[in-house]
Amino acid sequence: MDNTDGVVLQLGSGFQPYRQYLMEGAAKRRPLWLIDDEPAGWQLPYLVGSSVVVPLEGAGLVLDQAGLLAAAEAVARSHRVLGVFTYDEPSVIATALVADRLGLPGLTPEGAEGCRNKVKSRQALTAAGLPQPRFAVATTADEAATAAADIGYPVVVKPRGMAASIGVALVDDPAGIAAAFDRADQSSRSGPAEYHGGALIEELVDGPEISIDGAVVAGEYLPICIAHKQLGPPPYFEEIGHVVDGNDPLLTDPELRELLRAAHAALGAQYGITHTEIRFSSRGPVVIEVNGRLGGDLIPYLGKLATGIDPGAVLADVAQGIRPQLDSGHRTCVGIRFCYPPEDCRVIEIGVPEPGAVPGLVEAHPMVAAGATVRLPPRAHIGRHAYVICTADDPATCADRLTAAAELVELKYEALNETEYSGRPW
């Protein structure tokens, strides 16, 4: 790769099986310089250079923002920096700070905070008069109980600054509110210090849920793909599968497009890539949250397979303030189903079916190695051991194929039979 025309900074690289395709797509658009928490390894084929910034002590995956800014400025002294992006939740704020410091397109620090901080999101959307759940902020279990009584059960209890439904729970009655608050409060303490403690108490919105990965360029909102979400059994909001239809009529639905535009305007998100969650309730579409990065769970990868649009290339374009090309002649339906063990366990062996074992099965992969421990909510979240991906001509057929493929995944395990588990609930 030739870096004479400049580089795009990437903050964080994530879990290789979930994110490598994004780096590959972005690197085809512009030379990449990675700033991460450890030396580059698998990322090297996609880079012209890299810098290492260690996480803050005791802050989990949260990198030192001052260190990130210094690393970005050092790159800017030797290279022409054209843009900066991230697809990792913990780096959303830092990426906005780098863009602001270097005068690059992207989410502003205020816009990133509006997405990252669920309390500020709710406040901004409320001020704009947009449809969302009724909510309250609680700093103690007693405040959570009062808020839930005011809103009316059932309620959703969630941390103020986490992602991937970590620490989120449905509470049906007053008996469960204290435990749900404590779980959300504890979960929040793995993220940035400004989001530590407390929880949001929200009205439960009825209806099916979708997520939209989209680009915003100069205030224009452009949907990339829409995923229809499948949730696990309550009270937890574990995301066990997604289906992306490249011909989804919601992609051009004027009411939804206007709601998405207005929500991003209210949050101050004029440039960037976002992942928005919407529920279609009895009162119409309701904004659940807006995240300042691409979706997880391989949703952008499903979008690539379903639409032909490369999300990594879109990342690189939008980072430079370029309106991405989202037209594609390739349109189909693609879904993913994650496999969970029947109980907390230690994995002995995982067997996955070969592509074509059921009609439409294109991929099946283990997600953990032999010897790994896998725990279910509430002891842990995202306790998956494998996934399958299927294609079809329509969502219903895709869902049936995913079920058939998931049934072919074989898990040999040893039950943990733990009476207590002191680890974190994620």
N, C-alpha and C positions, 0 to 999 in steps of 0.2 A: 504493500500500500504506500502511496505517495502522500506525505503530509504537507507538501508545499502549499496547498490550498487551505490549510487549517485543520483543526481537530475539533471533535465534539467530546466533551467530558461526560463520563458516566460515573455516577456515585453508587457504589454497591453493585454486586453481581448476583447475589442470591444463590439458591440451591440449583446446581447444574441441571438436573433432569427437568426442573420446572421452568428454567429461564435461559438456557443456552440458545434456543432458537431466536430469542429477542436480540441477543448480542450479535448473532450471525446476520440477522436482517439489518440491524443498525450499521454494522461494519461494512455492508455492501453499499451503503449510502455515503458514509463519511468515515475517515479514519477515527478510531476511538482511543481515548486516553482514560484508563480506569483509575479511580481513586477508591480504595477498598481497605478492609481491615487486616488483610494479609497479602503476602506476595502472590502475584498472578500465577496460575497453573493451567487449568483447562481453558482459561480465558485468553491465553497468549496468542492463538491463531487470529484473534479478532482485534488485536491491539497494536498501536504504534508505541505505546509506553504506558507505564502505570506508576502509581504512588501509593504508599501505605500510610494509613492513619489509624492508630490503635483506638479501640473503644474506650470510653470513660470507665474508670474503675467502678465496678458494681452496677453498671448501667446496661448490662446485657449487650444488645446489638447496636446500642446508640453510640455513634461515633462522636468524637470531640469536634464541635462545630468550628471552634477557632482553628483547630488543626486542619479541618477540611478547607476552610477559607484560605489558610496559608498554603496548602498544597495546590489549590486551584490557581492562586496568584503566582505560584512558582512556575506552573505550566504556562500561564499566560505570558510570563517574561521570556519564554523561549519558543513559544508557538503561537500562532494565530488561533484563538479559541472562538469557535463559531456558535457554540451552544452547549447546554448542559441538560442532562436528564437523569431520572432514576425511575426504577419500577419497584423499589423497595419502600414500604411504608415508613420505616424509621428514618429514611433519608429525605423525606419530602420537604421538610422545613429547611434542612441544610442546602438542598438543591436550589430552593428559592433564594436563599441568602447568597449563594454563589452567583446565580443569575443577576441578582440585584447589584452585587459588588462589581461584577465584570461588565455590567451594562448589556446583558444578553436577554433574548426573549425567554418567556417562561412564566410560571406562576410567580406573582409577587410574594414577599414574605407574608403580607396580610391575606392574600388569597390562599396561600398554602396553609396558614393557620386556620382560616375559615373552613378548609376541608379537613384538616387533621384533628382539630379540636371540636368534638361533637357538640359541646355546649355552645360554642360560638356559631357553629353551623345552624343549630336550632334557632338561636337568637336572630341571626341574619335572615333566615328563611321566614321567621315569624314577622320581622319588620317589613319584609317584602310582600306579606300577605299570601304566601304560597302554601299549598296544602301539605301538611305534615302531621305526625302524631302529636297529640297534646303531651307535654313533658314537664318535668321538674328536675332540679339538681339537688342531690342529697349528699351530705358529708358524713352522716351517721345513720345507723340502722333505724333509729327513731324517726329521723327526718324522712327516710325512705318509706317507712310505714305511713306517716302522715300524708306524703305525696301520693302514694298508691291509693289511699282511701279517698283523697280528693279527686284523682283521675278516674278511679273506678276499676276494680279487677275485671278481667285479667290485665296484668301490666308486663312490660318487658323491662328488665334491669340490665344495664350494660355499662362497661367502663367508659371513661370520658375520652380515651385516646388510643384504643386498641383496634385491631382489624381481625378479619377471618372469623368473626363471630366468637372470638375468644372471650370467655367470661360472661357471655350473654345468656340470659335464661328467662323463660316465661314463668310467671308466678300467678297462680289462680286464686289464692286467698291469703289472708294475713299471716297464716301459719308459716308460709315459706319466704316471707319478705326479708327477714333478717339474714337467713343463710344466703339468699341470692345477692343481697347487698355485700356481704362479706366476701363472696366469691368475686364479684366485680371489682371491689376495692382491692383485693389481693392481686387480681390479674393486672390491674392498672400499673402495678409497681415494677413491671418488667420493662416499661417504656420510659420516655423522657420524664424527668422529674416534674415538669410543669403539669403533667397529667396524672401524677400520683394521687391516689386517694379519692374517695367519693364515687358516685355513680349517677347515671341518668336513669330516671324512672319515666317510662314512656307508655302511652296508650298502645294496646295491641291493635294493629290495623288488620282487618280481615282481608282475604283475597290472595290470589297468586302473586308471586314476586319475580321480577326480572332484574337483570343488571345490564347496563349499557356502557360499553367502553367507547369513549368518544374523544375527539380532538377539538380544542378551542384555539382559533387563530384570529387575532384582532377582534375578539368578541363573538365571532361566528362559531356556533356549535355544530359539529359534524359527527354524527354517529358512525362508528366503525362496525360494531356487531352487537347483537342483543342475545343474551343468554337467559333461558328460562330455568329457574333454579328448582332443584329438588332438595327438600329439607328432611333430616332425620326425625325420629320421633321426639315429641316434646318431653321435657320442658326446654331442651337445648336447641339452638338454631344451627346445628351442625349441617354443613352443606355437603350432601352426599353425591350430588350429580348436577350436571348442566347440559342443556341441549341448545345448540345454536343453529338457527335456520337462516341460510343466506338469503332466502326469499321472504323473510318475516315481514308482514305488512306493517308492523309497528315501526320499522325503519323509516317509513315515510308518513307516519301518522301525524297530522298537523298539531293535535292537542298535546301529544307527548313531546314533539319537537319544541313547541313553545314553552312547555314546562321546563324542559332541560335547559333551554336558552336562558329563561328567567332565573332559574336556580343558580346557574353559573354566574350570571350578572350580579345576583344578590350577594354571592360569596366573593366577588371580586376576582373571579377566575377568567381572565381575558386571553391568556395563552396557556397551553399545556395539554396534558393527557389526563383524563379522569375516568373513574369507574363509579357510576351512579347506580344506586339501588332504588327501585320503584315498586310499590305494591298497588295493585288494581283493586281498590276497595269498593264498597257499595256506594261511596260518595265520589268515585273516580280515582285517577292516579294520584298517589301520595308519595312524597319524597321521603325515603327512609334515611339515606345518607349519600354524600358525595365524597369520594376519596381522590386525592391528588396524585394518582398513579394508575397504571393499568391494573386490571383485575388479576387475581391469583387463580389457583385451581386449574391452570392451563386454559382458562377461558380465551385469552387472546390467541392461543394456538388453535383451539377449536374454530375461532373466527377466521384464522388463516386458511384452515382446511375447508371451511364452509363458503368463504367468499373470495378466496384468492388474494386478499389484501394482507400484505406482510406487516404485522404490527411493529416489528423492529424498525422497518424502514419509515413507518409513520412517526415513531419516536424520534428518529434522527431528523426528519424533516421539521416537525413541529418545534424541536429544540432550537432550530435555526430561524424560526418564525416563518417557515415555508408552509403554505397551504397544501396539505397532502392530496395526492390523487387517490380517490377511493372508489373509482369505477373499476369493475371487473366483470368479465364475461363468465366467470366460474361461480356457480351458485348451487349449493346442495345443503343437506342437513347433517350435522355432526354432533355427537354427544359423548359425554364422559360419565362413568359411574365409578365411584370409589368404593373399595371393599373394606369392611370393618370386621374384626373378629367378634365372635359371640360373647366374649368376656375378656377381661384383662388377662394378658398372656405374655409368654416368652415364645418367640417364633422359633420353630425348628426347621421348617421348610415351606416354601411357597412355590406352587406350580401354576403357571398361567397358560391359557390356550394360545395356540398359534393363530396368526391372522387367517381369516377364512374359516375358522372352526365353526362359527355361526355366520350366517349371511351378514355382510357389512362390517364384520370385525376387522379393523385395520391395525390396532395396537393393543397390547396387553403387557403390563410391566409390574414387577414387584416394586414396592416403595421402601421396604426395609430389608436388612440382611438377616440371615440366620443368627439367632442369639439376641436380637433386639427385643426390647419390651414394648408392648403396645397397650395403652390404657384408654378406656372409654370415658366420656363425660359422666360425672363431674370431676373424676380424678385427672383427666387430661382432655385436650381437644385435638382434633385432626389426627386421631389415632387410626390411621389407615395402613393397610398392609399391601394393597395393590390397586391398580386401576385398569379399566378397559375403555377403549374408544371405538365407536361404531359410526358408520354412515348409513344414510337412508334417503329416500325421496321426500319423506315427511316426518314431522316430529313424533307422531304416534308410533310409526314403525320403528323409528330410531330408539324410542324408549323400550319397546319390546325386545329389540335386539340387544340393547344394553343389559337388560335383565337376564336374558339367556346367556350372554357372554360372562356376566358376573357369576352366574351359577357354576361355570366351568372352572373358576379359580379355586384351587385347592390349598388349604392352609393346614399345616400340621403344627400343633402348638402344645405348650404346657401351661395350664392355668396357674396364675400367680397366687390366687387365693389369699390375697392380702387383707388383713383386718384393718390396717391403717396404712395410709400412704401420705408422707409428709412433703412430697414434691409439689411443684407449682401446678395449678389446674389448667395447663395448656401444653 
